Amino acid sequence: MMGYLKNEEATKDCIDENGYFKTGDQGRIDKGGYLKITGRIKELIITAGGENVAPVPIEDNFKEQCPACSNIMLIGENQRFMGALITLKVEIDMTTGLPSKDLMAESKKWIKNETGLDLKTSDEACVNQKVFESIQKAVLKTNDLSVSKAAHIKKFKLIATDFSQPGGELTPTMKLKRKVTEQKYQKEVNEIYQVEAKL
């Protein structure tokens, strides 16, 4: 684009001196020489130690390790370590768009394979020690794929209600509203960091 009509300041903010448009994306060049988008600059989490952590690649890696997971949101802004809020795949009420507490077949199957348990609801799963331990294994595998120790997930909380657009956590394009979600689950976030502080 040539710029914003009659708004030179906005044009300067988004187009650099060489004419390149600043998208706000973060990326890296892969082994094949291709640019891979790894996240959004505005989504970067800056820890108390000054480390910049891109949450999206870590969240995507975790979802590969834990097929029962619907959503994961990394937290850790100005904290000493990374934490995460994790939801499981549940059935969605097609009339309201709200998530139910009934686990989807994929979640039930993963839980059965990992723990031997036949659980039906997210409420049951989120308080079950064997489920917690299985998710902890997926977290450890995810940490093995992380680029630095600062990006390791140290603690997590399971949330029984999946994130959704009607619930306020997701945009119409299903992107995570990080600040809104963190505020909504502030109690769980506080628990993650208070537990560490007592050790």
N, C-alpha and C positions, 0 to 999 in steps of 0.2 A: 504494500500500500504506500501511497505518497505521504500520508500523515493524516492528522485530524483536521477537519475543515475549521478554519478560523480559530485554531487552538494550538499555537506554536509550542507552548509549555508542555502539553500532553504529548505532542509529537516528539519533542526532545527526550522525554522520559522513556518512550518506548522504542525509538529508533536511534541506533548509535551513529557515531561520526562516519562510519563506513557504509551506512544505509541498511544495516541489518536490523531486523525486528527482534526485540527482546521478548521472548515468549514467556519467560518466567519458569521454564523447565530446567531441570538438572539432568545431566547425562554423562555418558562416558563412551569412549571408542572401544568397541569389542575387538576380539582377535581377528575378525575378518575385515576390520577397518570401517565398520558401520557404526553410526551414532545410535546408541540405545538410550532412550529416555528412562531415567531411573526415579523420577519424582518431580515435585514442584518445589521451587526454592522457598516459597512461603510456607510449605509444609515441613521444612527442616526443623528438627528438634535440637535445641542447643542445651547440652547438659551443664550441670554446675561446674564441671571441669573444662568447659569451653569446647567440647567435641560437637561437631555437626553430624547429626544422624538423619539419614533419609529414611522415613518409616515405610514407604510403599514396598520397596524390594524385600524388606524383612517380613512384612505382612504377607506378601505373595508367597515367599518361601515357606512360611508357617502353614498357609492354606494347603500347600502341596504335601506337607508332612502330616496334616490332620484333616482328612476329607470330611469329617463331621463338623468342622468349623464353618460357620456362615460368615461371620465378621470378626476381625481383630483390629484393635486400635492401639498403637503404641503410644505411651505417655512417657514423660521424663524431662519436660522443659524445666530448666534450672534445678534438676534433681541429680543425685549422685549416681543413679542407675536407671535403666530403662524398665518400665513396667508395661503391662498390657491388659486391656479389657477384651474378653473373648466371648463370643456367642456361638451357639450351636444351630445347625440347620433344623428349622421347624416348619410345620405346615402353615401356610398363609391363608387367612380368611379372604376369599376372593371378592366379597362384597365391600368390606371395609379396608382391605389392604393391610390390616394389622396382623402381626405374627401371633400364632397360637402358642400353646406350650407343648403341643404334640410333636414329638420328634419325627423328622422325615425318615423314610426308609434307609437312606444313605447313612444318616447318623446312627440309627439303630444297629445297622449292620457293622459299622466301624466299632461301636461300643461293644457289641457282642464278640467281635473278633479280638478286640484288645483286652476285654475284661471277663468275658464269659457271661455277662449279665444281660437280661432281657429288660431293658428300661424303655419306658413308653413316653415320658415327658422330660422336658428340659429342667423342670424343678427337681425331679429325681436325680438327673445326671449331674446337676451343678453342686449337689451336696454329697455326692458319692466319692469316697476316697480313691477307689480304683479308677474311676474316670479321671479324677484329678491327676493321679500318677501317670496315666496314659497320655494325658495332654502335656504333662511335664516332660515326658520322653520326646514328644514332638517339638517342644520348646528347645530342648537340648540339641536335637538334630538341626533345628533352625539356627541356633547359636553357632554350631560348627560351620555353617555356611556364611556367617557374618564376616565383614571385612575387618572389624576391629572388636576388641573387648568392650569398648564403650557402647557398641550396638547390641550387646547381648541382653536378652530379656532375663531379668533376675527374678521378678515376681509377677504373678498375673492373678486376675480375678475372673471367675466365670459368671456371666450375666445370664439369667434364665430367660429374659425377654430379648429376642433378636432385635437388631437395629432395623428401622423402617422409615419410610417417608412420613407416614402419619404420626409416627412416634417422635419425629423431629430430628433423628440422627442422620438421615440420608436426604440428599437433594433429589429432584425429579429424575436426574440422570444416574442415580444410585451412587453418587460420590459421598464420602463420609464428611459430615460437618464436625470437624474435630473439636473446635472450641465449644460448640453447643453440646456435643456428646460428653465431653469432659466435665462441663458444668452439671449436666443432668446426673452423672454418676460420680459426683464429687465425694460422696461418702465412701464409695469403693476405692477411689483414687487415694483418699486420705488413709484408708486402711492399708493399702499397699506400702505407703511410705512410713506410716507410724509403726508398723510391724518391724520394719528394718531399723528404725530409730531406737527401739527397745532392746535390740540385740546387744 
